[in-house]
Amino acid sequence: ENARRLAAGVPAIPVGGGDEIAQLDLVYRTMAEKIQTSSRSIALMQRALLPDLPRIKNLGVDSFYAAPENANIGGDWFDLFVLSGDRLGLSIGDVTGHGLHAATAMGYVRQALRIVARGETDPAAVMRDVNDVLCSAERGIIVTAFFGVLERASGKLSYANAGHAPPIVASPDGALSTLAGAGMLLGIDAGIEYTRYERALVPGE
């Protein structure tokens, strides 16, 4: 019964006595406590790697992140940062895998997108360059990612997608639509070219 409770993430009831069953139960409970402590530490680190989003005039910025209950910690991220002029960089993505490796890789990829975007204005070129960096320096990291550049004055959103689920655009009347576009995941093969897409966003979207 305790094995079933531990597998379900429910606190186990210690087995009394000093026989082999009680000793085995103690080992199981100790292992479960260590795993839970490790998972909490990785979850805290993952949250710490997520950015404090900037406050930007005439732009509503809200974020919410919730890891699934009783699920392994992964490499999901979101980011919003100021580029030159009235341009903003927006990235979301997910590093494949779970645990400490995925969480640290997430921080690495998110920062790489920020750095490359400082010197490159085309989102498709940003994706290409980050992909080349991953393929040359970080073998084994596979990433789905979306990167866009929003021009606040015009509302034009230029973006590229590397295998990530398409972002959802909510209109002022409540209608929902997804952004078109697709591309190869990051980290699989160097030299891949990505496609640039555009969409004009209107006030309230």
C-alpha positions as CSV (number, residue, x, y, z in Angstrom):
1,E,0.0,0.0,0.0
2,N,2.8,2.4,0.8
3,A,4.5,1.7,-2.5
4,R,1.2,2.7,-4.3
5,R,1.0,5.8,-2.1
6,L,4.6,6.9,-2.9
7,A,4.0,6.3,-6.6
8,A,1.0,8.5,-6.5
9,G,2.9,11.3,-4.6
10,V,0.9,10.7,-1.4
11,P,2.7,10.6,1.9
12,A,3.2,7.1,3.1
13,I,2.3,5.7,6.5
14,P,5.4,4.3,8.2
15,V,5.4,0.6,8.8
16,G,6.3,-0.3,12.4
17,G,8.6,-3.0,13.6
18,G,12.1,-3.9,12.7
19,D,11.6,-6.7,10.2
20,E,12.6,-6.7,6.5
21,I,9.3,-5.1,5.4
22,A,9.7,-2.2,7.8
23,Q,13.4,-1.7,6.7
24,L,12.4,-1.7,3.0
25,D,9.6,0.7,3.7
26,L,12.0,3.1,5.4
27,V,14.3,2.9,2.3
28,Y,11.4,3.7,0.0
29,R,10.2,6.6,2.1
30,T,13.7,8.1,2.3
31,M,14.2,7.8,-1.4
32,A,10.9,9.5,-2.1
33,E,11.8,12.4,0.2
34,K,15.1,12.9,-1.6
35,I,13.4,12.9,-5.0
36,Q,10.8,15.4,-3.8
37,T,13.4,17.7,-2.4
38,S,15.4,17.5,-5.6
39,S,12.3,18.3,-7.7
40,R,11.5,21.3,-5.5
41,S,15.0,22.6,-5.9
42,I,14.9,22.3,-9.7
43,A,11.5,23.9,-9.8
44,L,12.8,26.9,-7.8
45,M,15.8,27.2,-10.1
46,Q,13.5,27.1,-13.2
47,R,11.3,29.8,-11.8
48,A,14.4,31.9,-10.9
49,L,15.7,31.6,-14.5
50,L,12.4,33.1,-15.8
51,P,12.7,36.9,-16.3
52,D,10.9,39.7,-14.6
53,L,9.1,41.2,-17.6
54,P,9.6,44.9,-18.2
55,R,6.9,47.5,-17.8
56,I,6.3,49.1,-21.1
57,K,4.3,52.2,-21.9
58,N,1.1,51.6,-23.8
59,L,1.6,47.8,-23.7
60,G,-0.1,45.4,-21.3
61,V,2.3,42.8,-20.2
62,D,1.1,39.8,-18.0
63,S,2.6,36.4,-17.4
64,F,1.7,33.3,-15.6
65,Y,3.7,30.1,-15.3
66,A,2.5,26.9,-13.6
67,A,4.4,23.6,-13.7
68,P,2.0,20.6,-14.0
69,E,1.4,18.9,-10.6
70,N,3.4,15.7,-10.1
71,A,5.2,16.3,-13.4
72,N,8.9,16.4,-14.1
73,I,10.4,19.9,-14.3
74,G,11.2,20.8,-17.8
75,G,12.8,23.6,-19.9
76,D,9.9,25.8,-20.7
77,W,10.4,29.6,-20.9
78,F,9.0,32.9,-21.9
79,D,10.7,36.3,-22.4
80,L,10.1,39.8,-23.4
81,F,12.8,42.4,-23.8
82,V,13.4,45.9,-25.3
83,L,15.4,46.2,-28.5
84,S,16.4,49.4,-30.3
85,G,13.9,52.1,-30.9
86,D,10.3,51.0,-30.3
87,R,11.0,47.3,-31.1
88,L,10.4,44.5,-28.6
89,G,11.8,41.0,-28.6
90,L,9.4,38.1,-27.6
91,S,10.5,34.5,-27.2
92,I,8.8,31.4,-25.9
93,G,10.1,27.8,-26.0
94,D,10.8,24.5,-24.5
95,V,14.0,22.5,-24.2
96,T,13.3,18.7,-24.6
97,G,13.9,16.6,-21.6
98,H,13.4,17.1,-17.9
99,G,15.3,17.9,-14.7
100,L,18.3,20.0,-14.0
101,H,19.8,19.6,-17.5
102,A,16.7,20.9,-19.2
103,A,16.3,23.8,-16.7
104,T,19.8,25.0,-17.1
105,A,19.7,24.6,-20.9
106,M,16.5,26.7,-21.0
107,G,18.4,29.6,-19.4
108,Y,21.2,29.2,-21.9
109,V,18.9,29.2,-25.0
110,R,16.8,32.1,-23.7
111,Q,19.9,34.2,-23.2
112,A,21.3,33.2,-26.6
113,L,18.2,34.5,-28.2
114,R,18.5,37.8,-26.4
115,I,22.2,38.2,-27.4
116,V,21.7,37.3,-31.1
117,A,18.6,39.6,-31.3
118,R,20.7,42.6,-30.3
119,G,22.7,42.5,-33.5
120,E,20.2,40.9,-35.9
121,T,16.8,42.5,-36.9
122,D,15.3,39.6,-38.9
123,P,13.7,36.9,-36.6
124,A,14.4,34.2,-39.1
125,A,18.1,35.1,-39.0
126,V,18.0,35.1,-35.2
127,M,16.6,31.6,-35.3
128,R,19.3,30.5,-37.8
129,D,22.1,31.9,-35.8
130,V,20.9,30.4,-32.5
131,N,20.4,27.1,-34.1
132,D,24.0,27.1,-35.4
133,V,25.3,28.0,-32.0
134,L,23.4,25.0,-30.4
135,C,24.6,22.6,-33.1
136,S,28.2,23.6,-32.8
137,A,28.6,24.1,-29.0
138,E,25.8,22.2,-27.2
139,R,25.2,18.8,-28.8
140,G,22.2,17.1,-27.4
141,I,20.0,20.1,-26.7
142,I,16.9,20.1,-28.8
143,V,14.6,23.1,-28.6
144,T,11.2,24.2,-29.8
145,A,11.1,28.0,-30.0
146,F,9.1,31.0,-31.2
147,F,10.8,34.4,-31.6
148,G,9.1,37.6,-32.7
149,V,9.9,41.3,-33.0
150,L,7.0,43.7,-32.2
151,E,7.1,47.2,-33.6
152,R,5.0,49.1,-31.1
153,A,4.2,52.1,-33.3
154,S,2.8,50.1,-36.2
155,G,1.7,46.9,-34.4
156,K,3.7,44.8,-36.9
157,L,4.8,41.5,-35.5
158,S,7.6,39.8,-37.4
159,Y,8.4,36.3,-36.2
160,A,9.9,32.8,-36.9
161,N,8.8,29.5,-35.5
162,A,11.1,26.5,-34.8
163,G,8.7,23.7,-34.2
164,H,6.9,25.3,-31.3
165,A,3.1,25.3,-30.8
166,P,1.8,28.4,-32.5
167,P,1.0,31.4,-30.2
168,I,-2.6,32.4,-29.8
169,V,-3.8,35.9,-30.6
170,A,-6.8,37.1,-28.8
171,S,-8.8,39.9,-30.4
172,P,-10.8,42.5,-28.4
173,D,-14.1,40.8,-29.1
174,G,-12.8,37.5,-27.6
175,A,-12.1,35.7,-30.9
176,L,-9.0,33.5,-30.9
177,S,-6.6,32.7,-33.8
178,T,-3.1,31.2,-34.0
179,L,-0.1,32.6,-35.8
180,A,0.7,30.8,-39.0
181,G,4.2,29.4,-39.6
182,A,6.5,26.4,-38.9
183,G,10.1,25.4,-39.0
184,M,12.7,22.8,-37.9
185,L,13.5,22.5,-34.2
186,L,16.7,24.1,-32.9
187,G,19.7,22.0,-32.3
188,I,19.1,19.2,-34.8
189,D,21.2,20.3,-37.8
190,A,23.4,23.4,-38.5
191,G,22.7,25.6,-41.6
192,I,19.0,25.4,-41.5
193,E,17.2,28.5,-42.8
194,Y,14.0,29.7,-41.1
195,T,11.1,31.6,-42.6
196,R,10.1,35.1,-41.6
197,Y,6.3,35.7,-41.1
198,E,4.5,38.9,-40.4
199,R,1.2,39.8,-38.8
200,A,-0.2,43.3,-38.1
201,L,-1.7,43.5,-34.6
202,V,-4.3,46.0,-33.8
203,P,-4.8,47.9,-30.4
204,G,-6.4,45.5,-27.9
205,E,-5.1,42.3,-29.4
